[in-house]
Amino acid sequence: MIASSHSADTKVHEIARMSNEVKELRSAFVDGRSRLMRLKMESSIVQKVADKGIKPSLNPPQKIKVKPTTKN
């Protein structure tokens, strides 16, 4: 009976420890994801490449259409 009680207590402590670890890992994941999203934003990229002399284009990109050639 005492061994069963100790085993149950050990499992309860292990579950509590693992729950805390899961919360910490989830927090680290969310923090990393939010930092990545900030880094991927166009405004932050423009700031980082501005000192290299690269500026965003003032003209929008043009679409190139290629017409298929038909062979008879």
Backbone as CSV, one residue per row, in Angstrom:
resi,resn,N_x,N_y,N_z,CA_x,CA_y,CA_z,C_x,C_y,C_z
1,MET,0.822,-1.187,0.000,0.000,0.000,0.000,0.873,1.260,0.000
2,ILE,1.932,1.251,0.809,2.820,2.415,0.885,3.561,2.598,-0.434
3,ALA,3.991,1.516,-1.057,4.700,1.599,-2.335,3.796,2.180,-3.412
4,SER,2.545,1.802,-3.393,1.581,2.330,-4.360,1.397,3.832,-4.177
5,SER,1.359,4.255,-2.934,1.202,5.678,-2.631,2.420,6.462,-3.113
6,HIS,3.615,5.930,-2.867,4.843,6.600,-3.315,4.892,6.665,-4.847
7,SER,4.472,5.603,-5.491,4.455,5.571,-6.950,3.494,6.625,-7.495
8,ALA,2.337,6.743,-6.872,1.356,7.744,-7.303,1.905,9.148,-7.087
9,ASP,2.533,9.396,-5.944,3.120,10.708,-5.666,4.207,11.045,-6.690
10,THR,5.027,10.071,-7.018,6.089,10.286,-8.009,5.502,10.676,-9.360
11,LYS,4.441,9.994,-9.748,3.805,10.291,-11.024,3.164,11.678,-11.012
12,VAL,2.560,12.052,-9.906,1.947,13.379,-9.797,3.014,14.465,-9.929
13,HIS,4.156,14.271,-9.285,5.238,15.252,-9.366,5.813,15.319,-10.788
14,GLU,5.931,14.162,-11.418,6.450,14.136,-12.787,5.490,14.832,-13.746
15,ILE,4.200,14.625,-13.570,3.204,15.285,-14.415,3.254,16.796,-14.216
16,ALA,3.394,17.248,-12.989,3.477,18.682,-12.713,4.737,19.277,-13.352
17,ARG,5.858,18.560,-13.246,7.111,19.040,-13.842,6.989,19.127,-15.357
18,MET,6.385,18.108,-15.956,6.226,18.093,-17.406,5.262,19.174,-17.874
19,SER,4.233,19.439,-17.102,3.288,20.508,-17.454,3.989,21.857,-17.461
20,ASN,4.831,22.100,-16.463,5.591,23.351,-16.437,6.541,23.442,-17.624
21,GLU,7.162,22.330,-17.977,8.088,22.319,-19.113,7.345,22.611,-20.415
22,VAL,6.147,22.041,-20.559,5.337,22.296,-21.750,4.975,23.774,-21.834
23,LYS,4.606,24.377,-20.720,4.267,25.804,-20.711,5.467,26.651,-21.109
24,GLU,6.644,26.318,-20.606,7.850,27.070,-20.951,8.193,26.919,-22.429
25,LEU,8.088,25.698,-22.953,8.384,25.469,-24.362,7.386,26.183,-25.262
26,ARG,6.124,26.175,-24.877,5.097,26.870,-25.659,5.369,28.374,-25.666
27,SER,5.767,28.903,-24.520,6.096,30.323,-24.420,7.299,30.660,-25.304
28,ALA,8.316,29.822,-25.293,9.492,30.045,-26.137,9.123,29.976,-27.613
29,PHE,8.228,29.058,-27.968,7.789,28.937,-29.351,7.042,30.183,-29.803
30,VAL,6.120,30.651,-28.987,5.338,31.839,-29.338,6.248,33.060,-29.452
31,ASP,7.210,33.175,-28.548,8.158,34.286,-28.597,8.988,34.219,-29.874
32,GLY,9.487,33.055,-30.221,10.274,32.900,-31.440,9.460,33.185,-32.689
33,ARG,8.215,32.733,-32.701,7.350,32.975,-33.858,7.062,34.458,-34.024
34,SER,6.826,35.172,-32.918,6.550,36.604,-33.030,7.795,37.375,-33.470
35,ARG,8.989,36.961,-32.985,10.224,37.618,-33.455,10.432,37.380,-34.942
36,LEU,10.160,36.167,-35.406,10.301,35.849,-36.819,9.343,36.692,-37.661
37,MET,8.114,36.855,-37.211,7.149,37.648,-37.961,7.587,39.107,-38.043
38,ARG,8.174,39.623,-36.944,8.670,41.005,-36.978,9.837,41.130,-37.956
39,LEU,10.719,40.125,-37.998,11.858,40.173,-38.906,11.432,40.077,-40.372
40,LYS,10.352,39.373,-40.649,9.894,39.185,-42.013,9.097,40.373,-42.539
41,MET,8.738,41.303,-41.683,7.950,42.453,-42.122,8.757,43.298,-43.099
42,GLU,8.096,43.836,-44.090,8.769,44.614,-45.127,9.489,45.824,-44.547
43,SER,8.896,46.476,-43.569,9.514,47.670,-42.999,10.845,47.344,-42.318
44,SER,10.929,46.215,-41.635,12.187,45.871,-40.979,13.241,45.451,-42.001
45,ILE,12.823,44.805,-43.086,13.776,44.423,-44.129,14.313,45.661,-44.827
46,VAL,13.444,46.636,-45.092,13.871,47.880,-45.744,14.896,48.601,-44.873
47,GLN,14.674,48.632,-43.576,15.622,49.290,-42.674,16.977,48.586,-42.679
48,LYS,16.973,47.257,-42.723,18.229,46.512,-42.652,19.053,46.633,-43.929
49,VAL,18.403,46.753,-45.085,19.157,46.840,-46.332,19.391,48.289,-46.770
50,ALA,18.816,49.252,-46.068,18.989,50.654,-46.444,20.447,51.087,-46.315
51,ASP,21.164,50.608,-45.316,22.560,51.003,-45.153,23.456,50.381,-46.221
52,LYS,22.954,49.397,-46.966,23.715,48.819,-48.073,23.401,49.523,-49.395
53,GLY,22.535,50.523,-49.341,22.186,51.278,-50.534,21.054,50.675,-51.340
54,ILE,20.370,49.709,-50.809,19.256,49.077,-51.515,17.967,49.752,-51.054
55,LYS,17.192,50.218,-52.036,15.930,50.899,-51.736,14.791,50.166,-52.436
56,PRO,13.586,50.283,-51.911,12.453,49.650,-52.595,12.159,50.364,-53.915
57,SER,11.674,49.615,-54.875,11.364,50.164,-56.188,10.166,51.094,-56.104
58,LEU,10.239,52.182,-56.849,9.113,53.116,-56.892,8.088,52.694,-57.928
59,ASN,8.514,51.903,-58.912,7.612,51.426,-59.960,7.121,50.027,-59.601
60,PRO,5.842,49.769,-59.794,5.341,48.418,-59.500,5.872,47.427,-60.533
61,PRO,5.933,46.159,-60.202,6.403,45.169,-61.165,5.426,45.028,-62.328
62,GLN,5.958,44.672,-63.491,5.109,44.491,-64.670,4.965,43.003,-64.947
63,LYS,3.769,42.617,-65.336,3.510,41.219,-65.642,3.888,40.947,-67.087
64,ILE,4.630,39.890,-67.303,5.042,39.500,-68.641,4.149,38.346,-69.078
65,LYS,3.476,38.543,-70.207,2.594,37.501,-70.732,3.245,36.897,-71.963
66,VAL,3.320,35.587,-71.982,3.880,34.871,-73.120,2.752,34.131,-73.801
67,LYS,2.594,34.418,-75.092,1.540,33.744,-75.838,2.104,32.443,-76.396
68,PRO,1.380,31.358,-76.236,1.879,30.086,-76.775,1.820,30.086,-78.289
69,THR,2.811,29.519,-78.902,2.809,29.404,-80.367,2.149,28.097,-80.746
70,THR,1.351,28.160,-81.797,0.646,26.948,-82.249,1.367,26.404,-83.464
71,LYS,1.581,25.110,-83.470,2.203,24.426,-84.617,1.157,23.554,-85.286
72,ASN,1.043,23.722,-86.601,0.063,22.927,-87.352,0.712,21.875,-88.143
